[in-house]
Amino acid sequence: MAFPFLLLASTAISAGGQIMGGMAAKAEADAAAFDTEIERTQNEVSAMQQAAARRDEYDMATQANIAMFSAAGRDIGSDRSIEAFLSKQKEVAAQDIGRIADQTAAQSSAYERRSSSQRTAGRNARTASLISAAGTAASGLYKYEKAKI
């Protein structure tokens, strides 16, 4: 009578191991997704710093250009070529900042998709382990019933 009991015990251990494996896979996937979300946040912070640096660079260059034009004796308020130059520099800076924002949005979207995919993979692994464990339990019970006879 020990054989049927061992069969039930090994079935329970196997099914439990499959369930725990699925739980571990889900936890690992959740941790990877969390890390991906941290990377996304770090990327966004870095982009904000780049945009701020570009704005600062524009402000310093504008001040230097105005000082240079003033030192050359040009009238900043009425000289249309200076106005056009400064306007173009402002436009270039705005385009640079826009590109930084666009690139960040694209990268953030990729990070979000990767994080979502990692979480889905974890849920799928857990579900697969539950189904596998149910199959193992059913098979073990069938074998138990056959051995009991």
WONOR-V781642 format. One record per backbone hydrogen bond with DSSP energy under -0.5 kcal/mol. NH is the residue of the N-H (numbers start at 0). CO is the residue of the C=O. E is the energy in kcal/mol with one decimal. If there is no record, write none. Layout:
# WONOR-V781642
<<NH;CO;E> <NH;CO;E>>
This chain:
# WONOR-V781642
<<4;0;-1.1> <5;1;-2.6> <6;2;-2.3> <7;3;-2.3> <8;4;-2.7> <9;5;-2.9> <10;6;-1.9> <11;7;-2.6> <12;8;-2.6> <13;9;-2.5> <14;10;-2.8> <15;11;-2.6> <16;12;-2.5> <17;13;-2.2> <18;14;-2.3> <19;15;-2.7> <20;16;-2.4> <21;17;-2.1> <22;18;-2.4> <23;19;-2.6> <24;20;-2.4> <25;21;-2.3> <26;22;-2.5> <27;23;-2.6> <28;24;-2.3> <29;25;-2.8> <30;26;-2.2> <31;27;-2.3> <32;28;-2.5> <33;29;-2.3> <34;30;-2.4> <35;31;-2.2> <36;32;-2.2> <37;33;-2.1> <38;34;-2.3> <39;35;-2.2> <40;36;-2.2> <41;37;-2.7> <42;38;-2.5> <43;39;-2.2> <44;40;-2.3> <45;41;-2.5> <46;42;-2.2> <47;43;-2.2> <48;44;-2.2> <49;45;-2.4> <50;46;-2.7> <51;47;-2.4> <52;48;-2.5> <53;49;-2.3> <54;50;-2.3> <55;51;-2.6> <56;52;-2.5> <57;53;-2.3> <58;54;-2.7> <59;55;-2.7> <60;56;-2.5> <61;57;-2.8> <62;58;-2.4> <63;59;-2.4> <64;60;-2.7> <65;61;-2.7> <66;62;-2.3> <67;63;-2.4> <68;64;-2.9> <69;65;-2.6> <70;66;-2.6> <71;67;-1.6> <72;69;-1.6> <73;68;-2.5> <75;73;-0.8> <78;74;-1.9> <79;77;-0.8> <82;78;-2.2> <83;79;-2.6> <84;80;-2.4> <85;81;-3.0> <86;82;-2.3> <87;83;-2.5> <88;84;-2.3> <89;85;-2.0> <90;86;-2.2> <91;87;-2.5> <92;88;-2.3> <93;89;-2.4> <94;90;-2.3> <95;91;-2.4> <96;92;-2.4> <97;93;-2.3> <98;94;-2.6> <99;95;-2.1> <100;96;-2.2> <101;97;-2.7> <102;98;-2.7> <103;99;-2.2> <104;100;-2.4> <105;101;-2.3> <106;102;-2.4> <107;103;-2.9> <108;104;-2.2> <109;105;-2.0> <110;106;-2.6> <111;107;-2.6> <112;108;-2.4> <113;109;-2.4> <114;110;-2.6> <115;111;-2.5> <116;112;-2.5> <117;113;-2.4> <118;114;-2.3> <119;115;-2.4> <120;116;-2.5> <121;117;-1.9> <122;118;-2.4> <123;119;-2.8> <124;120;-2.4> <125;121;-2.2> <126;122;-2.6> <127;123;-2.8> <128;124;-2.1> <129;125;-2.0> <130;126;-2.4> <131;127;-2.7> <132;128;-2.5> <133;129;-2.3> <134;130;-2.3> <135;131;-2.5> <136;132;-2.6> <137;133;-2.5> <138;134;-2.6> <139;135;-2.6> <140;136;-2.6> <141;137;-2.3> <142;138;-2.6> <143;139;-2.3> <144;140;-2.6> <145;141;-2.3> <146;142;-2.6> <147;143;-2.2> <148;144;-1.0>>
